C-alpha cells in the first residue's frame, strides 16, 4: 500500500462515542496497528534510502580494482619517460609515448582518479603517503624522495604515495 494512502486511511478513523468497552479495546488495537504501520512504512523508506546509497557507492568505486591493476602501467610510463637520453628527447617516437601517457592520465582523471600530491620537502601524511624508507637528513617527517606516485579515486585512496621520509636517529 502506498505510504500516502495508508496515512490518509489512518487519519480518517473516527473515535467511537458509544462508551462501549469493546469499542475502547478496538480503538486501542487500531491505534497499535496504525503505529505499527507507520513504523513499517518508516523502516521501508529507510531501507530504500540505504539501498540507494549503497548503489551510489558501488557505482562510484566500481573502477577501483581496474585502476589498481593499471597503476603499474602508469608507473612504467613515468619510468620510461624519465630515462629518455637527452639526444632523443625531441624524437617523434618519444613525443608519441609522452602523448599516450598524458592521454591515459586524462582519461583516468575524467573518471575521478587523481594523483596524490607529494614532492620532496612536503610534510609526511600517513593517510596519503606510505613511508618505505627513512634517512637521517633534514627536518623530521619530511618527504625526501617520491618512489611511486599515489592515486585517489574520488576521496578514497587507491594507493598511497610511496616515499622516503626524514627521521633523526638519536
Secondary structure, DSSP 8 states (H G I E B T S, - for coil): --HHHHHHHHHH-----S--HHHHHHHHHHHHHHHHHHHHHHHHHHHHHHHHHHHHHHHHTTTHHHHHHHHHHHHHHHHHHHT--GGGTT-HHHHHHHHHHHHHHHHHHHTTEEEE---TTSB--TTTEEEEEEES-SSTTBEEEEEE-EEEETTEEEE-EEEEEE----
